[in-house]
Amino acid sequence: MAIRRILTVDNAADLAVLKQISKHVAVVDDALRALMDDMLETMYDAPGIGLAAVQVGEPIDVIVMDLAREGEEPTPRFFVNPKITWESDELVAYEEGCLSVPEYYDDVERATKVKLTSLNYRGEVVEEEADGLFAVCIQHEMDHLKGVLFIDHLSRLRRDRAITKVKKARRAA
């Protein structure tokens, strides 16, 4: 396993990759599992709770996630070719952050509940319902697969402010 570099919005080349629409995965094989293992290690190291493959420069339909809180046993999850099959009309505002927009947080409205299908680490079809933080996180990560960042849900002013803040933080570091 290896820790990969996470692409960020303050770099024009990175942003061009982050804006790509990810491609469908044909098969879950050992090479894909190795990528998912690297992604999981990268996410834990960051630290974060979700990571899409495009965020490490691989624009394919893959997400890793672990919603375990500090001190809890890790519960890694893998989503290959995830698809939301239903979402509630009810929305919830949740303060989100993103490893590709480091140190910036803002409220985004998302469906409170969703149903989704995906392939797991072994390539098996999984259908499940998500609510709470799981629903927010899966919608956030699935946005990445469509080339959408959470700041794209904000006003232009707030989006520009987020990018400026990330650029300033990078220069200072």
N, C-alpha and C positions, 0 to 999 in steps of 0.2 A: 504494500500500500504506500501511497505517496500523497503528500499535501500539494495541491495544485494552487496556482495563482487565481484569485477571484477577480474577475473583470469589474471595473468600476466606471461610473458615469463621468468622472473627471478626465478620462483619457478618450480622445476622439476615436481611436482605433477600437478600444474596448466597447465604447458605446455603439459603434457600427455593428459589432458582433451581437451585443445584447438586444439590438433591435431586429435581429433576424428571426424569422419564423422557423421554429424547430421542425425537424423531419421525423416522420413515423419510423419506429424501430421495427425491422423485419423479424428479428429473432433475438431471444434472450440467450446469450451464449457466455462462455468464460470471459471473453474480452469485454463484454458489456458488464458482467459482474465485477470485473477488475476496476472498470471505470466507476461503478456505483460504490465500490469499497473506497476508492480514492476520494470520491465526492463526500462520502460519510466522514472520513478522516479530516478532510478539508473543512467541512461544516463544523465538526466538533472543535477543531483548532481555532476557528474564527473568533469567537464561538457564535453559532446560530442554531435555529431550529428547523430550517428548511433550505434546500439548495437545488436549483435546476441545473441541468448539464450545461446549458448555454452560458451560465455564469462562470464556468471554468473553460469556456471556449469550445464546447462541443454542442452545437445546435441540433440536438436530438431530443425526442420526447421522453425524458427521464428526469425524475425528481427523487430526492432522498429527504427524509424528515425524521426528527425525533423530538417529541413534545414532552419528554420526561424532564421534570424540574431538577434543579441542582440537588444532589444527595439521593435522588431516586435512581433505580436501576435503569440503564439505557434501554430504550425501546425503538430501535431503528426500523424505519419503514421505507419501502421502495415502491415506486410507481412508474411503470413503463407504459407509454401510450395512454395516459389517463384521459378520461372523457367524463365530463359532467353530464348526467342523463336527466337530472331534475334539479331545480333550485327553488327555494321558497320565495314567495313574494316579499316576505318580511325581511327588512334590512337591519344591520347593526353597524354602528360606527366603531372601529377598533383602531387604536394607535399602532401603526405598523412601522417597522424598520426593515432594512434590506442590507445584506452583505455587500451588494453592488452600489449602495448609497450609504456608505458608512457614517455612523454617528448622526443620522438625521431620522426623525420620527414625525409622523403626522397621521391624522385620522383619515381613514378610508371607509366608505360604506360598502358592505358586501352582504350577500344573502346569508341569513342566519343558519340555514341548513341546506345541504346539497346531497345528492346521491351520485356516486361515481363508479365507473368500472376502470380497471387497469390490469396490467400483468404485474405479478410480484417478482421477487428476486429469482425464483425458480421458473418463471415464465408461465405461471398458472393464472387463469382469469380470476379476478377478485371483484366482487360487487359489494359496496358498503355505503353506509350513510355517515355523514359527518355533520357535527354541529359544534358550537363554541369555537375554541381556538383551532381545532382541527379543520373546521369549515373555512375559517379565515385563512389559515396557512395554505391549504390546498388550492384555494382560489388565487391567492397571491402567487404561489409557485406556478400554477397553470398559466397565469398571465405571462410569466417569463417565456413560456413555450410559444406564445403568440407575439413575442417581441414587445411586450408591454411591461413597464416598470410601475411600481406602486405610485411613484411621483407623477405618472401620466394621468392619474385620477384626480390630481390636484389642479388648482387654478394655475394659469401660466406664471403668475407672480410667485406663488409658493414653489412651483417646480423649479423656476430659475434660481430662487433663493436656496433651494436644496443643493443644486449643482454648484453654486458659488461657494456654499459652506464646505462642501466636500473638497473643492479645489483649494480653498484656503487652508484647510486642515492638512492636505497633502503637502502643500508648500512649507507649512510650518514644521512638518515631521521630517 
